[in-house]
Amino acid sequence: MNHCRSLAPALAAIFVVACVSVPPGSVPPGAQPGTPGAAEPPKPQAPPTTSPNPPAKINLQGFPLPYRQGYADGCASIGAVEQKDAVRFKSDGQYRTGWMDGNALCKKR
């Protein structure tokens, strides 16, 4: 009986070490791309929309131009090629919001 009590701390330490997780986005040693835990490669990039009247399947009349352009780019990004102006995405809140809205809504279709 005392033998089991002396093993408890050692087993607890082993359990804690075994539960340590791998940081998100890193690939564990030996993991193959495309398997769970492997980082996804970035999508190829397409030029962003610069049209003052970007195509959209919904009425975006009344929204600012950066939002409409971001929406069109986000919607166009649901395929194999990502369409995004990375500089504008980081610095222009209207473009970023439009891109995220367009991407999310077009994925649902």
Backbone torsions as a table, in degrees:
resi	resn	phi	psi	omega
1	MET	NA	-43.9	178.4
2	ASN	-66.5	-29.0	178.8
3	HIS	-60.8	-40.5	-180.0
4	CYS	-66.2	-37.6	-180.0
5	ARG	-67.4	-31.1	-179.7
6	SER	-76.4	-22.3	178.5
7	LEU	-83.9	-20.7	-175.4
8	ALA	-56.0	-48.8	179.7
9	PRO	-63.2	-37.7	179.8
10	ALA	-66.0	-42.8	178.5
11	LEU	-65.9	-38.3	177.9
12	ALA	-62.7	-42.0	179.4
13	ALA	-64.3	-41.2	178.5
14	ILE	-64.0	-42.7	-179.9
15	PHE	-61.9	-43.5	-179.7
16	VAL	-64.0	-44.1	179.5
17	VAL	-63.6	-38.1	-179.1
18	ALA	-69.8	-21.4	-177.4
19	CYS	-90.6	-1.0	179.5
20	VAL	-65.3	132.1	-177.2
21	SER	-100.6	164.3	177.7
22	VAL	-86.6	136.2	179.5
23	PRO	-58.9	145.9	179.6
24	PRO	-59.5	142.4	177.7
25	GLY	86.0	-10.9	178.6
26	SER	-96.5	152.5	-179.1
27	VAL	-101.7	121.8	178.2
28	PRO	-63.3	151.3	178.9
29	PRO	-56.7	133.6	178.1
30	GLY	86.8	-6.8	179.8
31	ALA	-75.8	141.1	179.2
32	GLN	-97.3	143.4	175.5
33	PRO	-56.5	140.2	-179.7
34	GLY	91.7	-7.4	177.8
35	THR	-98.7	156.4	177.7
36	PRO	-54.9	135.1	-178.5
37	GLY	96.5	-13.1	178.6
38	ALA	-88.3	142.7	178.9
39	ALA	-70.8	139.6	178.6
40	GLU	-78.2	137.2	176.5
41	PRO	-70.9	150.8	179.7
42	PRO	-66.8	149.9	177.7
43	LYS	-71.4	150.6	171.8
44	PRO	-61.8	150.2	-177.2
45	GLN	-99.9	141.9	173.3
46	ALA	-115.2	158.1	179.4
47	PRO	-64.6	143.2	180.0
48	PRO	-72.5	162.6	178.5
49	THR	-73.3	132.3	175.6
50	THR	-122.1	1.0	-178.2
51	SER	-66.0	139.9	175.5
52	PRO	-71.7	-16.6	177.0
53	ASN	-129.6	71.0	-177.9
54	PRO	-65.3	147.7	179.5
55	PRO	-68.1	140.1	176.3
56	ALA	-150.9	145.5	-178.7
57	LYS	-85.5	-2.3	175.3
58	ILE	-125.8	162.1	-178.9
59	ASN	-76.9	113.5	178.2
60	LEU	-107.8	14.6	179.0
61	GLN	-58.8	134.9	-178.9
62	GLY	97.2	-15.6	176.3
63	PHE	-85.2	149.8	178.6
64	PRO	-64.0	152.1	-178.9
65	LEU	-53.8	-45.7	179.7
66	PRO	-59.0	-38.2	178.1
67	TYR	-64.1	-46.3	-179.2
68	ARG	-62.1	-42.3	178.7
69	GLN	-66.2	-41.7	177.1
70	GLY	-63.5	-41.2	178.9
71	TYR	-60.0	-46.9	-179.9
72	ALA	-61.7	-42.8	178.9
73	ASP	-65.9	-42.6	179.5
74	GLY	-63.3	-42.0	179.3
75	CYS	-66.7	-39.2	179.5
76	ALA	-70.8	-13.8	-176.2
77	SER	-88.0	2.3	-177.5
78	ILE	-77.0	-12.4	177.7
79	GLY	-84.7	-152.2	-176.4
80	ALA	-78.4	-19.7	-176.7
81	VAL	-112.4	130.4	177.9
82	GLU	-88.5	131.4	178.6
83	GLN	-113.4	107.6	-176.8
84	LYS	-157.9	139.4	171.5
85	ASP	-92.8	98.7	-173.0
86	ALA	-59.3	-37.7	-179.8
87	VAL	-66.8	-46.8	178.8
88	ARG	-66.4	-36.9	-179.7
89	PHE	-59.1	-38.8	-179.7
90	LYS	-76.8	-35.4	-170.6
91	SER	-105.2	-19.3	-174.9
92	ASP	-113.1	106.1	-177.2
93	GLY	-62.2	-34.7	179.5
94	GLN	-68.4	-43.8	177.5
95	TYR	-62.0	-46.5	-178.6
96	ARG	-61.0	-45.7	179.2
97	THR	-64.2	-42.4	177.0
98	GLY	-62.3	-41.8	179.9
99	TRP	-63.1	-46.9	-178.2
100	MET	-66.3	-40.2	177.9
101	ASP	-63.8	-48.2	-179.4
102	GLY	-61.8	-41.7	-179.7
103	ASN	-65.6	-44.7	-178.3
104	ALA	-67.7	-44.4	-176.8
105	LEU	-71.3	-36.0	179.8
106	CYS	-74.3	-25.6	175.4
107	LYS	-66.7	-30.8	-178.1
108	LYS	-71.1	-21.5	-176.8
109	ARG	-78.7	NA	NA
